[in-house]
Amino acid sequence: MPEQAAKHRYRSIFVSDLHLGLRECRADLLVDFLRRVSCDQLYLVGDIIDGWRLRKSWHWDRHHGDAVRQLLEMARSGVAVTYIPGNHDEVLRGWLGLEITGVRLVRRAEHRTADGRRILVLHGDEFDDVMRCARILTWLGDRGYDVSVRLNYWCNAVRSRFGYPDWSLAHWLKRQVSQAASAVARFEHTLAQEARRMGFDGVICGHVHCPRLRQFDQVTYMNDGDWVESCTALVEHFDGRFELLHWAERAVRRRRAAPAYRQPALVAGSRISG
């Protein structure tokens, strides 16, 4: 089947926290995702390039390059691409208001759904208490995060060899540590309150690497996750319905469903010349 015919079509797609430049970025899965979907609107909700990591070291394999080419190709093909820089690619906040190779740079965006709802779209780091109040804690947290994603990378490499889907060590740690869970809950509640205060029906963000669809009274909180641990994207269908796609799980199901290749048996009495 031609690649174009196999694509899943959505009205809008939201991805964030790709962290391109980080060795543990699952750019291979990201490229697979981008090649299998199409949309009218694409939102890059921050931390697309990991500028923090690139200050210290540079990791850029062919999958990272392919991911950038796929994103630019979507912009060239007529997809409305909106880039909202996050804290890891905050250097791009100096270019807000510009359009570069078809990609529009903004601090926040308003998305209008197919069923008429107004959705606030932002990265979310300005509502992170740790980021806002204690830069030294942010630095320490970044070091701890580096360790967790590195361990997670090797753990998932082993799981992949045995046909198991990716597993997130950082997510497990966040669930076990009540303080971290409380911080995520406060973050979600604060974002929903901000959307309500501004008159929006919902909010879409990234930053905390916790994919979620959650209702706070009349406000819908949506986090599109990341491409280091979760490998998730948030999509809007043409009826205005939102869905979280867990792409690592889909990739595993696809591999298991694919027919195993078998070498043709030789017919008795035949011989191979050469």
Buried (B, 14 or more C-beta within 10 A) or exposed (E): EEEEEEBEEBBBBBBBBBBBBBBBBBBBBBBBBBBBBBBBBBBBBBBBBBBBBBEEEEBBEEBBEBBBEBBBEBBEEEBBBBBBBBBBBBEBBEEBEEBEEBBBBBEEBEBEBEEEBBBBBBBBBBBBEBBEEEEEEBEEBEEEBBEBBBEBBEBBEEBBEEEEBBEBBBBEBBEEEEEBEEBBEEBBBBBBBBBBEEEBBBBBBBBBBBBBBEEBEEBBBBBBBBBBBBBBBBBBBEEBEBEBBBBBEBBBEEEEEEEEEEEEEEEEEEEEEE
